[in-house]
Amino acid sequence: MKIAISATGQHKESLLDRRFGRCDYFQIFNTETGDYKVINNNGVSSGGGAGIAAASQVIEENVSVIITGNLGPNAFELIEKAEIKAYSCEALPIYRVVEMFQKNQLFEISTAGNAHHGMK
């Protein structure tokens, strides 16, 4: 299973970024192979529609799960239509977030958060 985590940096020690559309990076983990890669978030520099750009990008990566802090209404709608599960987590190191996911310790995001939650 591939999971995408919104991140502040490119390393497993980097923190989860609670801003989905405006995070700097997505760390993508394959829980079956242990492989992971880091991609720049195309939505971070968007004047508007950052959540849509970010959601489209992780959908293209064929992930099954997203772990972040908040999903705005537009991003939530795209993620839901793509049948990707979304989970919420605090700003913890990425390696810890993965451990918590594997132990079923995260809460599923079932409703959209506020738009523009992550504006800098």
N, C-alpha and C positions, 0 to 999 in steps of 0.2 A: 504494500500500500504506500502511495506517495502522499506526504503531508507537506504543506507549505506553512511556514511560520514567519510572521512579520517581525523583522529584526532591525536593531540599531547598528549592527556591524556584520562583518563577514566571517566571524569565528564562532565556534560552539560556545565559547565563554561570553559572547555578546549577549545583550539583554533582549528579550522580547519587546517589540515596540507595540504599544497598545493602539497606535494609530494605523489602521489598515491601509487606507488610501495614501497616506503621507509618510509611511515608513520608508527608510532608505533602501532596505534590501528585503528579499524573501530568501529564507534558507529552506531548501527543499530536500526532504529526507525520504529515502526508500526504506521502509521498515523491514522489508524482506531481505534486501541485499546489504543493508548498512551503508549504502552509498549516499552522499549528499553533495549538493552544489548550491552555490549562491548566485542569485541574479539581482541586478539592479531593478528597483521598482520604477517602471515607466510613469506611474501616476504621481510621483513625488513632486515633479516640476510642473504639473498641470495647473493652469489658472483656475479651472473648474473641472468637475467630473473625475477627480482623482480616484475615487472609489470604483467608478466604472472601469477606468483604465487598469487599475490594479486587479480587479476581479477578472477582467478579460485576460490579463496576462497569466494569472494562475490557472484559469480554465484551460488555456493553451498548453500549460505544462502537464495536463492530465492528472491533476491531484485529486485525491478522494476526500481530503480533509484540509481545512484551514484552521490555524490556531492564531488568534490575535486578541485584541482587547475589545474593540468595538467595530461593528459593521454599520455604516450608514444605510439608509433605506434603498438607495439605488444599487449599491454593492450587494446588500443582502438579497435583493430580488434576483440579481444575476446568479449569485451563488446558489440560491434555492432552486432556480430553474435548471441549473446544471447538475442538480442533485448531489452537491458537495456538502458534506457536514462541516459545520463551523463550531469551534469551541473557544471559550474565553479563558484567559489566563492573566495573571499579574505579570509585571515586568521582572521576570526571573531570567537567569542564564538559559540559553537555548538548550543546552544539554539536559538541564533540569526539566524544562518544559516537555522535552521528548520523553523523559522518564515518567513524568506525571501522566502524559497521554497514554503510554503503554500500560500504566497501572489503573487506567480509567478514573483518574482523579480530577479531570477537568469537567466543567459544565458546558453543555451544548448551548449555543446561541439560538434561541427560538424566535426572537423578534429583533427587528432592526433597532439600532440605537439612533441617536440624533445625528442629523447631517452636520457636516463641518465640525465634528467633534475633535478632529485632529489637526486643525489649522494651526500653523506655527505662529 
